[in-house]
Amino acid sequence: MTADIASLQNRPVIIGGGMAGLMTALALAPEPVVVLSKAPLGLEASSAWAQGGLAASLGPDDSPALHAADTITAGDGLCDAQVVARITDAASQAIETLARLGVGFDRKPDGSLSLGLEAAHSRNRIVHALGDGTGREIMRALVAAVGKTPSITVMAGFEARRLLVEDNAIRGVLAADPSGAVTLATTRVVIATGGIGGLFLDSTNPQGCFGQGLALAARAGARLADLEFIQFHPTAFDGPARPMPLVSEAVRGEGAHLIDETGRRFMADQPGAELAPRDVVARAVWRHLGRCHRVFLDARQRPGADFARRFPAITAFCRDAGIDPAVDPIPIRPAEHYHMGGIAVDGAGQTSVGGLWALGEASSTGLHGANRLASNSLTEAAVTASWVAESVAATAGRPLPPPRPVALPPPPDPSAVRPILSRGIGVLRDRQSLEAALRALLPLASSSGPAGDPAAVGLMMAVAALGREESRGGHYRTDFPQTDMVARRSMLTLDQAFAAAWDHKPSARRFA
Ligand SMILES: Cc1cc2nc3c(=O)[nH]c(=O)nc-3n(C[C@H](O)[C@H](O)[C@H](O)COP(=O)(O)OP(=O)(O)OC[C@H]3O[C@@H](n4cnc5c(N)ncnc54)[C@H](O)[C@@H]3O)c2cc1C
């Protein structure tokens, strides 16, 4: 940190130093802003781990309308068509912005962008960098650009613990680093804290991504949307490492098959087989594991001997675990990968609390609906950063008397919540599993201990999942396998979630 706290008062505060947060800070320049990041920039952020890339209709056979149509198909009836149109229209401009900021995208010999294909995209439209190192390259360039922008003050190592709110309007942020608490007085806060994978035992996300922004917003009274929609990646590497390394969909795209320990290709007779949509494959693998099988990705025939050249990063972590993908089947299992739900925002990224914006994976814009189309999340973060920056800049900051002090909550710890959510709100859910999760979460969420915030987020997810008595996209209820004719988004505040949880299980009151 380069400035003392007193000089930073009344600036917009951006919580989160991933792609969403840094692009917002850069788009706000030269307006002075503060970026709070609990980890050093570039670390503990999903953005740096993205392998595939960003979706944008740049090919001669492509158009924003085709990209929008694919997004809406994947979203299973729940996308906001207006938001989809705005984001797919603006995607190519966002790629230009990133290139201008110094991101070295992979290009063809003629200098044009090299466009990859991913599952459920009808055209080649995935812009990537360093092969499967897109996120690393984006974060390198953004961190360098932030370092050259004097209007941005980065407070690395500071964790936001509470938003200070009076009369449903932001008055400040309470944050802490190992040396103690600091209060930043401000009337403008942007939440860009990423996903929720750290709330699950099995996830591909950095473990520090456990929905802290959702808890901050929920405790401030904000509405959250579509929390029940979680994308589980079907092929995370089933070894001891947590978070779980991803075995990219591209491996199945190159012809690898899913087999069990007997060598049986158990998805062969399903529509699309191993290349069926991500949620379909995740459920098939989950069910097979539930029948006491083990599941492997068999790449021995295809890509076979070419595997190490095509997938050097996957080869490296497989070899660390003593597996050579050209010779051995790769053990896999589904893992939490992406949260479609989040803090409900309007077309400018504004939440239901005055002076509070959200973007990136922590937000719910309506782009993804019930299921995210691969590589649409980085695109969403890049595009919406300019919307949020414009809206924040147009909202005058007001110097006000210091906000009322509140006690610093303890550092949040999701470890007690992980087994509960993993059992209760996983790939397959039903009333019984969700009610059991509610019973376990309610006392934790009502406490002021380290599990309080993670449990409050989990409670809201479980209430939303219990309320959705249908199956759609990433939300599958074994007791309600049908998809309703009419799709509706779900909206919830923390107070509503507590009320619903008490109603469901009045006996849980005795734990409070
Ligand atoms: C392995 C993997 C591969 C992926 N591949 C792709 C892909 O190819 N294409 C694609 O579009 N998407 C991909 N995704 C998803 C995508 O990477 C994320 O959705 C996106 O990067 C989220 O960006 P973000 O800025 O919102 O959050 P993040 O990049 O996760 O950043 C969150 C930031 O918030 C900080 N933070 C959190 N809580 C606090 C707090 N309380 N106080 C202060 N700071 C806090 C964190 O330290 C971090 O800096 C992938 C995800 C993973 C895990």
The ligand as an SDF file (V2000), in Angstrom:
LIG
                    3D

 53 58  0  0  0  0  0  0  0  0999 V2000
   -9.9350  -23.6100  -13.4210 C   0  0  0  0  0  0  0  0  0  0  0  0
  -10.8780  -22.6010  -14.0200 C   0  0  0  0  0  0  0  0  0  0  0  0
  -10.9300  -22.4230  -15.3930 C   0  0  0  0  0  0  0  0  0  0  0  0
  -11.7990  -21.4680  -15.9450 C   0  0  0  0  0  0  0  0  0  0  0  0
  -11.7860  -21.2540  -17.2960 N   0  0  0  0  0  0  0  0  0  0  0  0
  -12.5640  -20.2670  -17.8150 C   0  0  0  0  0  0  0  0  0  0  0  0
  -12.4990  -19.9250  -19.1950 C   0  0  0  0  0  0  0  0  0  0  0  0
  -11.7100  -20.4900  -19.9380 O   0  0  0  0  0  0  0  0  0  0  0  0
  -13.3130  -18.9410  -19.6630 N   0  0  0  0  0  0  0  0  0  0  0  0
  -14.1900  -18.2730  -18.8600 C   0  0  0  0  0  0  0  0  0  0  0  0
  -14.9100  -17.3890  -19.3550 O   0  0  0  0  0  0  0  0  0  0  0  0
  -14.2600  -18.5620  -17.5550 N   0  0  0  0  0  0  0  0  0  0  0  0
  -13.4640  -19.5210  -17.0030 C   0  0  0  0  0  0  0  0  0  0  0  0
  -13.5370  -19.7880  -15.6740 N   0  0  0  0  0  0  0  0  0  0  0  0
  -14.4000  -18.9410  -14.8290 C   0  0  0  0  0  0  0  0  0  0  0  0
  -13.7500  -17.5590  -14.6760 C   0  0  0  0  0  0  0  0  0  0  0  0
  -12.3570  -17.7210  -14.5080 O   0  0  0  0  0  0  0  0  0  0  0  0
  -14.3130  -16.7900  -13.4980 C   0  0  0  0  0  0  0  0  0  0  0  0
  -15.7100  -16.7800  -13.5260 O   0  0  0  0  0  0  0  0  0  0  0  0
  -13.8310  -15.3280  -13.5290 C   0  0  0  0  0  0  0  0  0  0  0  0
  -12.4350  -15.2910  -13.6470 O   0  0  0  0  0  0  0  0  0  0  0  0
  -14.2460  -14.6030  -12.2780 C   0  0  0  0  0  0  0  0  0  0  0  0
  -13.5770  -13.3500  -12.2600 O   0  0  0  0  0  0  0  0  0  0  0  0
  -13.8170  -12.3730  -11.0460 P   0  0  0  0  0  0  0  0  0  0  0  0
  -12.9350  -11.2000  -11.2630 O   0  0  0  0  0  0  0  0  0  0  0  0
  -15.2540  -12.1730  -10.8570 O   0  0  0  0  0  0  0  0  0  0  0  0
  -13.3020  -13.2090   -9.7660 O   0  0  0  0  0  0  0  0  0  0  0  0
  -11.8500  -13.7550   -9.4060 P   0  0  0  0  0  0  0  0  0  0  0  0
  -10.9460  -13.7420  -10.5590 O   0  0  0  0  0  0  0  0  0  0  0  0
  -12.0250  -15.0470   -8.6960 O   0  0  0  0  0  0  0  0  0  0  0  0
  -11.3050  -12.6610   -8.3770 O   0  0  0  0  0  0  0  0  0  0  0  0
  -11.8900  -12.5260   -7.1010 C   0  0  0  0  0  0  0  0  0  0  0  0
  -11.0130  -11.5940   -6.2900 C   0  0  0  0  0  0  0  0  0  0  0  0
  -11.6860  -11.1920   -5.1110 O   0  0  0  0  0  0  0  0  0  0  0  0
  -10.7940  -11.2600   -4.0020 C   0  0  0  0  0  0  0  0  0  0  0  0
  -11.6200  -11.3670   -2.8010 N   0  0  0  0  0  0  0  0  0  0  0  0
  -12.5750  -12.2860   -2.5130 C   0  0  0  0  0  0  0  0  0  0  0  0
  -13.1590  -11.9830   -1.3310 N   0  0  0  0  0  0  0  0  0  0  0  0
  -12.5670  -10.8440   -0.8880 C   0  0  0  0  0  0  0  0  0  0  0  0
  -12.7350  -10.0370    0.2830 C   0  0  0  0  0  0  0  0  0  0  0  0
  -13.6330  -10.3240    1.2260 N   0  0  0  0  0  0  0  0  0  0  0  0
  -11.9460   -8.9310    0.4280 N   0  0  0  0  0  0  0  0  0  0  0  0
  -11.0060   -8.6120   -0.4950 C   0  0  0  0  0  0  0  0  0  0  0  0
  -10.8110   -9.3610   -1.6220 N   0  0  0  0  0  0  0  0  0  0  0  0
  -11.5860  -10.4510   -1.7980 C   0  0  0  0  0  0  0  0  0  0  0  0
   -9.9320  -12.4660   -4.3470 C   0  0  0  0  0  0  0  0  0  0  0  0
   -8.7250  -12.4670   -3.6040 O   0  0  0  0  0  0  0  0  0  0  0  0
   -9.7070  -12.2120   -5.8340 C   0  0  0  0  0  0  0  0  0  0  0  0
   -8.7120  -11.2270   -6.0000 O   0  0  0  0  0  0  0  0  0  0  0  0
  -12.6630  -20.7230  -15.1010 C   0  0  0  0  0  0  0  0  0  0  0  0
  -12.6210  -20.9160  -13.7210 C   0  0  0  0  0  0  0  0  0  0  0  0
  -11.7290  -21.8330  -13.1760 C   0  0  0  0  0  0  0  0  0  0  0  0
  -11.6870  -21.9860  -11.6840 C   0  0  0  0  0  0  0  0  0  0  0  0
  1  2  1  0
  2  3  1  0
  2 52  2  0
  3  4  2  0
  4  5  1  0
  4 50  1  0
  5  6  2  0
  6  7  1  0
  6 13  1  0
  7  8  2  0
  7  9  1  0
  9 10  1  0
 10 11  2  0
 10 12  1  0
 12 13  2  0
 13 14  1  0
 14 15  1  0
 14 50  1  0
 15 16  1  0
 16 17  1  0
 16 18  1  0
 18 19  1  0
 18 20  1  0
 20 21  1  0
 20 22  1  0
 22 23  1  0
 23 24  1  0
 24 25  2  0
 24 26  1  0
 24 27  1  0
 27 28  1  0
 28 29  2  0
 28 30  1  0
 28 31  1  0
 31 32  1  0
 32 33  1  0
 33 34  1  0
 33 48  1  0
 34 35  1  0
 35 36  1  0
 35 46  1  0
 36 37  1  0
 36 45  1  0
 37 38  2  0
 38 39  1  0
 39 40  1  0
 39 45  2  0
 40 41  1  0
 40 42  2  0
 42 43  1  0
 43 44  2  0
 44 45  1  0
 46 47  1  0
 46 48  1  0
 48 49  1  0
 50 51  2  0
 51 52  1  0
 52 53  1  0
M  END
$$$$
